[in-house]
Amino acid sequence: MADQRTAGTEVPAVRLTSISKSFGAIVACDRVDLTLHRGRIHGILGENGAGKSTLMKVLIGLVLPDRGTIEVDGERCQIRDPHDASVRGIGMVHQHFSLVEPLTVWENVMLGDTGRFDAPAARRRVAEISEHYGLGVDADAKVGDLSAGVRQRVEIIKCLRRDPSILIFDEPTSVLTPGESERLFDVLRQAVREENRAVALVSHKLDEILHATDEVTIMRAGSVVQRMETSNADAPMLARAMVGREVSLRSEASALGLIETVAAGADDDGDGGSRDGEHEGTGGDSVPRVPALRLRDVVARGPDGRVSLDGLSVDVFDSEIVGVAGVEGNGQAALTDLLSSLLPADAGSVEVDGVRVEPGSPGAMSSAGVAVIPEDRHASGCVLDMTVAENLFLVDIERIAKRGIYDPAVMRRDAAVLIENFDIHTAGPDAPFWSLSGGNQQRVVLARELSYSPKVLVAAQPTRGLDVGAIEWMTNRLRQVADSGVGVLLISNELEEILQLSDRVVVLFRGRIIGEMDRADVDLEELGLLLGGAGAGADAEAAA
C-alpha cells in the first residue's frame, strides 16, 4: 500500500507530458504536464475555460490530443476512447449528467454492461457503494424523479461500481450539500490511502482543494501557471493564481465556503444587508407597498403526484434580494418550475406587481415580467448545438423578425450588443454555445433574461459550477439587478452565497417557508437548526 512518504518516488499512476489540444482557433491545453501518484489526491484548479476539463477528457479518451504523451503505470499508451481508459483502470465522474431519466438508478448504473443483468446483485451493489460513501441513493428510484444533487450521486456510483484504480472527479460536489461533500471527501481520502488509488479532483471550490487534496496544479488560459503541495497553499494564493489578480474577500469567502466570514460582514455598508428597510413593505409615508412578487399558501404537486410545495408563502419587493436557503430536495426545483410556468398551482395564489397570474399557463409568468435563471442551464436554459446568438433570442424570436420572417443579420447585430454589455467571452455571435465555458454560458442566460426588462428575477443556483472569478462577476451583477429596481428571488444551496447577497433570508423545508430573518440579524446556530427542520413542527401548529 502506498503512503505519502513513498508515493512521490514510485512510478506515477499517470504521467501526461506536453499535452496540447486546440478547437479551431481556441487553444484549450497548451503543453500541459500533469503527474498523478497512487495514494494521493491531486487537485486541478482553474477558472471556467482554463482547460482543466479538456485535460481530463484527454485522459479518459473523450478528446484526442493534438500532441503530447500519456503514460499509465510507467507504460506509454494511447487512449482513444473511454473503453481504452476503462481497461487501464481509469474512471471519471462527469460534471454534467449522462443518465437516462426513464430508467431506475440501478438500471443506469448497469448501462454499458453486456450479458444478462442480475437485478438483485445490481441493487445490492448500488446499496453497498451508497452506504460506504455516504451517498444515500435508492437503487429503485426513477432517475427522472430525482433532484440534481441525487443525480450527481448516481453518477458517482456509476463510476465507483467499476472499481477504477485511477479516479477523475470533475466538479463532483457542485450539486451536493456541504455535509454530503464533507462526507464524500472523508471517505474518499480513506479509500485513496487504503486502496492505493490515484485521484484527480477538478474543482472551482478553493475550500475543497485545501481540505481534500495533497497537491495542486493551477491552470489559466490553457497552461499550467503553478504547482505546489497543498500544505503550502492558502486561499488568497490559490485565488490569485487562478484569476491572475486579487479577488474580493467576500466573493472568495463565498467560493471557499467560509460562512463565518460572510456572516461577519452583515453590518458592512454597501455590500449586502438590508437596503433602507425596504423589505418592510412600507414607504417613508407608511403607505403599504405592493410586492414585485407575492406567493400565498401555494400548493403544487410534482410529476409523480407528490406534494412539492405545501402552503408556501413569500414576498419579494422591488430592489431587494430574498434568499431561499434550504437543503436540496425541499421544494427548490418545484418553486423554480412554478415561476417558470412549468408547474401549475393546485391551491394558493401568485401575484406579480399586484396582478394575479396563473403559473400553469405556458408563458404566463414570463409575460407578467418574471425572468428565470434555471437550476440546470443545459436542461432548460439553452440549446448546446445552437449558436450564442440563437440562444440569446431563444424565447422570443419575434424580436429579431421582420414581418414574421427571421432576420439573421438583425439577430447577430443585437446579439453583439448583449455580448459586449455582459462581457461574454466568445469567438462571436455565431460561435456554438457548447464552445463557451460554464461561466460564459451562464452570462448568456442572464443576458437573455434581463434583456426583457423584468420586474422579478428568479435566480436558481446561479453560481453552480462556476469558479471564483465567475462567481464574483455573477454576484456583482445580481446586486446591480436589485439596485436597478428589480426584485430578486435567489434560490441557492450555497449558504455562503445566500448570506453574501440577500437582504432577507427565508428557509425552505419540505415545501414551505419555516423561518425568516433579516441578513443583519442572522444567527448561524438558529439558521442551521431551521435548515435541519427544527421549528417546522411549531410553525405548522401555529399555522393551524
MARMINU-226523 format. One line per 4 residues: number of its first residue (from 1); their letters; for each residue x, z, y of C-alpha. Coordinates in steps of 0.001 Angstrom, whole numbers, plus 500000, padded with zeros to 6 digits. Layout:
REM MARMINU-226523
NUM> a> X,Z,Y ~ ...;
//
This chain:
REM MARMINU-226523
1> madq> 500000,500000,500000 ~ 501377,499008,503387 ~ 501725,501561,506153 ~ 502618,501261,509814;
5> rtag> 506257,502251,509206 ~ 506967,499287,506949 ~ 504281,496740,507809 ~ 506350,495153,510576;
9> tevp> 509285,494441,508211 ~ 507241,492868,505421 ~ 506332,489212,505050 ~ 503438,488733,507506;
13> avrl> 499986,488123,506127 ~ 499609,485326,508710 ~ 502059,483596,510992 ~ 500801,480977,513469;
17> tsis> 503571,479110,515260 ~ 503224,476841,518308 ~ 499524,476179,517695 ~ 498164,473673,520219;
21> ksfg> 494689,472240,520496 ~ 493044,470112,523186 ~ 489477,468901,523583 ~ 489825,465827,525757;
25> aiva> 491445,466949,528997 ~ 490820,470636,528225 ~ 493777,472468,526669 ~ 492271,475292,524590;
29> cdrv> 495523,476515,522985 ~ 498995,475728,524278 ~ 501856,476533,521851 ~ 500383,479844,520762;
33> dltl> 502269,482156,518379 ~ 500477,484946,516500 ~ 501547,487211,513624 ~ 499225,489443,511578;
37> hrgr> 500564,492202,509306 ~ 498821,493946,506456 ~ 497772,497490,507149 ~ 497339,496795,510863;
41> ihgi> 494586,495678,513237 ~ 495765,493111,515770 ~ 493708,492805,518949 ~ 493341,489433,520658;
45> lgen> 492215,489864,524225 ~ 491358,487346,526912 ~ 488711,486054,529274 ~ 485966,483755,528021;
49> gagk> 487638,480376,527662 ~ 491142,481822,527234 ~ 491489,480124,523841 ~ 491242,483134,521538;
53> stlm> 488177,481930,519596 ~ 489684,478446,519207 ~ 492834,480025,517774 ~ 490765,481944,515229;
57> kvli> 488812,478810,514316 ~ 492152,477135,513549 ~ 492968,479962,511151 ~ 489555,479799,509439;
61> glvl> 489595,475981,509176 ~ 486787,475172,511602 ~ 489211,473492,514025 ~ 492256,471408,513069;
65> pdrg> 495244,471968,515371 ~ 496921,469076,517153 ~ 500299,470608,516317 ~ 501847,473811,515040;
69> tiev> 502223,475514,511655 ~ 500314,478092,509612 ~ 501852,480461,507048 ~ 499820,482776,504811;
73> dger> 501836,485445,502958 ~ 505023,483523,503702 ~ 503740,480191,502336 ~ 503329,477304,504742;
77> cqir> 499946,475669,504323 ~ 497245,473528,505853 ~ 493773,474986,506289 ~ 491414,472026,506510;
81> dphd> 488074,473846,506203 ~ 486566,477298,505609 ~ 486814,476784,501834 ~ 490607,476470,502101;
85> asvr> 490627,479648,504165 ~ 488423,481493,501662 ~ 490683,480507,498763 ~ 493576,482111,500657;
89> gigm> 491604,485305,501233 ~ 490628,484684,504864 ~ 487147,485593,506097 ~ 485575,485569,509563;
93> vhqh> 482685,487364,511235 ~ 481491,484950,513919 ~ 480194,485960,517326 ~ 477215,483581,517092;
97> fslv> 474909,483837,514129 ~ 474785,481345,511263 ~ 471767,482783,509477 ~ 468629,481169,508045;
101> eplt> 465697,483035,509570 ~ 463016,482475,506865 ~ 465322,483948,504181 ~ 465904,487607,503422;
105> vwen> 469148,489445,504138 ~ 470386,489270,500541 ~ 469498,485568,500292 ~ 471529,484858,503434;
109> vmlg> 474440,486852,502051 ~ 474380,484793,498837 ~ 474262,481419,500609 ~ 477150,479209,499548;
113> dtgr> 477417,480654,496050 ~ 476949,478366,493064 ~ 475210,479078,489786 ~ 472272,481319,489086;
117> fdap> 471532,484119,491534 ~ 471415,487691,490250 ~ 468969,489093,492803 ~ 469209,492785,491758;
121> aarr> 473017,492633,491810 ~ 472989,490932,495215 ~ 470656,493581,496641 ~ 472866,496354,495257;
125> rvae> 475997,494775,496734 ~ 474380,494437,500173 ~ 473298,498081,499986 ~ 476795,499222,498962;
129> iseh> 478526,497408,501836 ~ 475859,498509,504291 ~ 476296,502148,503311 ~ 480106,502053,503156;
133> yglg> 480453,500537,506628 ~ 477522,502397,508175 ~ 475616,499193,508964 ~ 472107,500258,507931;
137> vdad> 470636,496933,506759 ~ 467626,496449,504462 ~ 468565,493826,501859 ~ 464950,492653,501516;
141> akvg> 464194,492284,505240 ~ 463483,488772,506517 ~ 466217,487757,508959 ~ 463685,486228,511366;
145> dlsa> 462178,489684,511889 ~ 465484,491382,512716 ~ 466851,492248,516149 ~ 470072,490666,517396;
149> gvrq> 472018,493837,516576 ~ 470868,493925,512960 ~ 471562,490201,512548 ~ 475144,490829,513625;
153> rvei> 475411,493455,510892 ~ 474182,490875,508374 ~ 476984,488529,509486 ~ 479489,491322,508875;
157> ikcl> 478081,491953,505389 ~ 478256,488202,504594 ~ 481963,488262,505327 ~ 482809,491560,503620;
161> rrdp> 480880,490629,500474 ~ 483620,488135,499574 ~ 486240,490888,499909 ~ 488755,488931,502056;
165> sili> 492241,490394,502449 ~ 492608,488818,505916 ~ 489670,489518,508224 ~ 488830,487919,511558;
169> fdep> 486273,489684,513749 ~ 485128,487596,516733 ~ 483334,489970,519145 ~ 481770,491913,516239;
173> tsvl> 480155,494614,518377 ~ 478650,492539,521184 ~ 475156,493430,519930 ~ 475888,496809,518315;
177> tpge> 475213,500178,519890 ~ 478211,502355,520879 ~ 477570,504656,517910 ~ 477369,501724,515489;
181> serl> 480572,500257,516928 ~ 482445,503542,516623 ~ 481330,503958,513015 ~ 482306,500378,512145;
185> fdvl> 485822,500752,513538 ~ 486367,504161,511961 ~ 485584,502738,508525 ~ 487463,499505,509262;
189> rqav> 490683,501347,510161 ~ 490425,503338,506965 ~ 489817,500199,504891 ~ 492714,498341,506543;
193> reen> 495177,501045,505615 ~ 493847,501966,502183 ~ 493050,498422,501030 ~ 496079,496703,502602;
197> rava> 494060,494248,504698 ~ 495187,492401,507815 ~ 492665,492222,510653 ~ 492455,490135,513824;
201> lvsh> 489976,491628,516290 ~ 488847,489316,519091 ~ 487160,491364,521787 ~ 486483,491413,525511;
205> klde> 485943,495195,525440 ~ 489098,496953,526520 ~ 487954,500239,525025 ~ 487670,498644,521578;
209> ilha> 491156,497189,521851 ~ 492625,500516,522967 ~ 490951,502587,520274 ~ 490709,500222,517304;
213> tdev> 493954,498207,517272 ~ 497637,498764,516525 ~ 498962,495866,518593 ~ 497528,493394,521053;
217> timr> 498107,489804,522128 ~ 496674,488792,525510 ~ 495756,485166,526222 ~ 494973,483467,529504;
221> agsv> 494204,479768,530077 ~ 495169,478850,526516 ~ 498551,480593,526459 ~ 499882,483973,525394;
225> vqrm> 500795,485965,528508 ~ 501682,489304,526929 ~ 502193,491108,523606 ~ 502537,494836,523119;
229> etsn> 501944,497808,520879 ~ 498540,499225,521762 ~ 500045,502688,522107 ~ 501998,501382,525114;
233> adap> 498919,499900,526823 ~ 496280,501264,529164 ~ 493074,499825,530587 ~ 494326,498703,534033;
237> mlar> 497339,496989,532437 ~ 495159,495068,529958 ~ 492625,494100,532629 ~ 495332,492756,534948;
241> amvg> 496923,490759,532133 ~ 493546,489314,531084 ~ 492370,488223,534507 ~ 495654,487763,536363;
245> revs> 494549,490047,539197 ~ 493302,493546,539919 ~ 489775,494272,538657 ~ 487443,496728,540363;
249> lrse> 487376,500156,538732 ~ 483591,500137,538394 ~ 483477,496774,536595 ~ 486442,497813,534479;
253> asal> 484673,501045,533535 ~ 481575,499096,532517 ~ 483641,496845,530260 ~ 485536,499829,528886;
257> glie> 482574,501978,528056 ~ 483605,504781,530409 ~ 480172,506283,531002 ~ 481508,509282,532903;
261> tvaa> 483481,507058,535293 ~ 480408,505019,536173 ~ 478122,508029,536442 ~ 480597,509825,538688;
265> gadd> 480122,507086,541278 ~ 476396,507672,541603 ~ 476798,509065,545100 ~ 479118,506302,546346;
269> dgdg> 477714,504226,549165 ~ 477281,500507,548792 ~ 477929,500264,545062 ~ 474744,501165,543301;
273> gsrd> 472396,504092,543671 ~ 469039,504140,545365 ~ 468577,501858,548359 ~ 466960,503929,551082;
277> gehe> 464350,505401,548750 ~ 462636,502045,548383 ~ 461666,502769,544812 ~ 459318,505492,546031;
281> gtgg> 456757,502748,546653 ~ 456117,503508,550323 ~ 457494,502124,553519 ~ 458520,504174,556538;
285> dsvp> 454903,504296,557735 ~ 453727,505695,554356 ~ 451730,502539,553590 ~ 451777,502043,549798;
289> rvpa> 453928,499112,548751 ~ 452860,496600,546156 ~ 455375,496337,543315 ~ 457012,492992,542692;
293> lrlr> 456253,493641,539011 ~ 453842,496169,537531 ~ 453125,496743,533840 ~ 450391,499218,532958;
297> dvva> 449674,500536,529437 ~ 450830,497298,527840 ~ 450385,496984,524075 ~ 451847,493981,522260;
301> rgpd> 452494,493053,518660 ~ 455373,491058,517227 ~ 455069,488080,514843 ~ 454876,490486,511901;
305> grvs> 451808,492193,513366 ~ 453589,495469,514069 ~ 453258,497117,517480 ~ 456350,496349,519566;
309> ldgl> 455141,497662,522931 ~ 452980,500749,522715 ~ 451420,501621,526079 ~ 454408,500610,528197;
313> svdv> 454152,501196,531958 ~ 456817,500432,534568 ~ 457028,499311,538211 ~ 459755,497213,539818;
317> fdse> 459787,496952,543623 ~ 461456,494231,545633 ~ 465125,494817,546491 ~ 465655,497292,543648;
321> ivgv> 467164,497188,540182 ~ 465348,499099,537464 ~ 467483,499610,534376 ~ 465782,499815,530989;
325> agve> 468011,501902,528724 ~ 467468,502295,525008 ~ 468920,501813,521560 ~ 468355,498247,520391;
329> gngq> 465186,497706,518404 ~ 462910,499900,520519 ~ 460996,497045,522150 ~ 463565,495371,524386;
333> aalt> 463149,491937,522794 ~ 459341,492207,522929 ~ 459442,493183,526617 ~ 461601,490152,527392;
337> dlls> 459326,487865,525366 ~ 456245,489245,527131 ~ 457739,488497,530548 ~ 458790,485036,529325;
341> sllp> 455188,484108,528336 ~ 456261,484085,524679 ~ 454218,487137,523673 ~ 450637,487987,524660;
345> adag> 449474,491473,525574 ~ 446829,492955,523299 ~ 445968,495579,525909 ~ 447050,496675,529372;
349> svev> 447878,494576,532413 ~ 450766,492714,534027 ~ 450854,492063,537777 ~ 453319,490089,539859;
353> dgvr> 453204,490829,543587 ~ 449752,492372,543133 ~ 448268,489430,541246 ~ 447299,489844,537604;
357> vepg> 448988,487440,535176 ~ 448160,486712,531542 ~ 451598,486775,529855 ~ 450424,484940,526734;
361> spga> 449640,481730,528628 ~ 452522,479227,528449 ~ 454458,479156,531712 ~ 452230,481775,533351;
365> mssa> 454992,484258,534134 ~ 457327,481579,535476 ~ 454585,480126,537666 ~ 453882,483619,539009;
369> gvav> 457508,483984,540104 ~ 459233,485696,537160 ~ 462661,484330,536188 ~ 464322,485381,532935;
373> iped> 467878,485551,531637 ~ 467123,485670,527889 ~ 468810,488045,525473 ~ 470312,485184,523437;
377> rhas> 471119,482208,525646 ~ 471832,479992,522620 ~ 468449,480745,521041 ~ 466200,480355,524084;
381> gcvl> 468240,479876,527243 ~ 469878,476494,526782 ~ 470455,473477,524559 ~ 474095,473266,523481;
385> dmtv> 474112,469497,522885 ~ 472695,468669,526317 ~ 474830,468331,529431 ~ 475358,471027,532034;
389> aenl> 473095,469127,534456 ~ 470322,468732,531889 ~ 470407,472473,531159 ~ 470217,473275,534871;
393> flvd> 466875,471418,535140 ~ 465618,472003,531620 ~ 462441,473869,532565 ~ 461262,471655,535439;
397> ieri> 462208,468023,535054 ~ 459778,467115,537867 ~ 462282,468450,540404 ~ 464622,465554,539642;
401> akrg> 461999,462848,539136 ~ 460702,460146,541462 ~ 457094,459158,540935 ~ 457204,460718,537481;
405> iydp> 460394,458937,536392 ~ 463515,460978,535634 ~ 466374,460108,538024 ~ 469862,460855,536559;
409> avmr> 471578,460344,539923 ~ 469389,462961,541618 ~ 469967,465347,538723 ~ 473762,465002,538945;
413> rdaa> 473699,465418,542723 ~ 471557,468553,542655 ~ 473473,469944,539665 ~ 476757,469552,541551;
417> vlie> 475373,471777,544329 ~ 474407,474510,541842 ~ 477758,474216,540055 ~ 479549,474829,543344;
421> nfdi> 477237,477611,544550 ~ 477530,479552,541290 ~ 481220,478792,540720 ~ 480570,477257,537295;
425> htag> 483862,476169,535758 ~ 483147,472838,534108 ~ 484515,469307,533982 ~ 481373,468174,535820;
429> pdap> 477590,467822,535574 ~ 477888,465504,532572 ~ 480063,467890,530523 ~ 478401,469034,527281;
433> fwsl> 477056,472548,527580 ~ 478867,473665,524418 ~ 482223,472964,526102 ~ 481689,475830,528583;
437> sggn> 482934,479371,527990 ~ 480334,482084,527416 ~ 480662,483341,530968 ~ 480077,479902,532444;
441> qqrv> 477138,479250,530138 ~ 475575,482439,531472 ~ 476203,481271,535032 ~ 474299,478061,534275;
445> vlar> 471312,480057,533018 ~ 471381,482318,536086 ~ 471767,479356,538459 ~ 468761,477610,536924;
449> elsy> 466534,480684,537066 ~ 467449,481593,540647 ~ 467040,478023,541884 ~ 463237,478560,541741;
453> spkv> 463343,481429,544313 ~ 461714,484003,542009 ~ 460046,487244,543066 ~ 461304,489038,539942;
457> lvaa> 464387,488516,537798 ~ 464368,489864,534247 ~ 467990,490156,533091 ~ 468127,490840,529350;
461> qptr> 471619,491744,528116 ~ 473127,489679,530987 ~ 476776,490515,530183 ~ 476588,490428,526379;
465> gldv> 479723,488773,525016 ~ 481353,488404,528441 ~ 484872,489505,529374 ~ 485746,491943,532131;
469> gaie> 486170,489226,534775 ~ 482860,487565,533923 ~ 481158,490973,533859 ~ 482462,491656,537359;
473> wmtn> 481057,488333,538612 ~ 477673,488818,536921 ~ 477156,492391,538104 ~ 478070,491465,541678;
477> rlrq> 475630,488546,541536 ~ 472790,490700,540220 ~ 473382,493135,543053 ~ 473248,490249,545538;
481> vads> 469967,489075,543994 ~ 468398,492502,544565 ~ 469796,492701,548094 ~ 468101,489366,548844;
485> gvgv> 464691,490950,548174 ~ 464124,490135,544515 ~ 463011,492868,542115 ~ 465358,493041,539129;
489> llis> 464447,494442,535715 ~ 467723,494996,533873 ~ 467342,495359,530091 ~ 470648,496343,528533;
493> nele> 472074,498225,525568 ~ 475205,498914,527631 ~ 474549,502319,529169 ~ 477548,501901,531469;
497> eilq> 476011,498710,532851 ~ 472679,500461,533432 ~ 474387,503300,535309 ~ 476574,500928,537304;
501> lsdr> 473794,498704,538612 ~ 470451,500470,538592 ~ 468600,502232,541395 ~ 466302,503786,538804;
505> vvvl> 466760,504255,535068 ~ 463869,504274,532605 ~ 464277,504992,528897 ~ 462511,502822,526322;
509> frgr> 461785,504408,522955 ~ 459510,502923,520277 ~ 457878,500562,522710 ~ 457094,502946,525550;
513> iige> 458823,504493,528552 ~ 459507,508170,527779 ~ 461621,509120,530782 ~ 462662,508054,534276;
517> mdra> 465300,509213,536755 ~ 466982,508041,539925 ~ 470527,506928,539308 ~ 471845,509512,541763;
521> dvdl> 470144,512237,539684 ~ 471223,511015,536243 ~ 472050,513816,533821 ~ 474071,512327,530960;
525> eelg> 473059,515022,528494 ~ 469370,514581,529277 ~ 469728,510808,529171 ~ 471406,510997,525772;
529> lllg> 468573,513118,524406 ~ 465991,510653,525716 ~ 467819,507730,524111 ~ 467503,509537,520797;
533> gaga> 463772,510067,521333 ~ 463851,513683,522498 ~ 460870,514201,524746 ~ 458880,511358,523186;
537> gada> 456531,513793,521476 ~ 455950,515808,524630 ~ 455377,512611,526565 ~ 452787,511463,524060;
541> eaaa> 450995,514793,524191 ~ 450944,514691,527981 ~ 449517,511179,527898 ~ 446794,512305,525545;
//
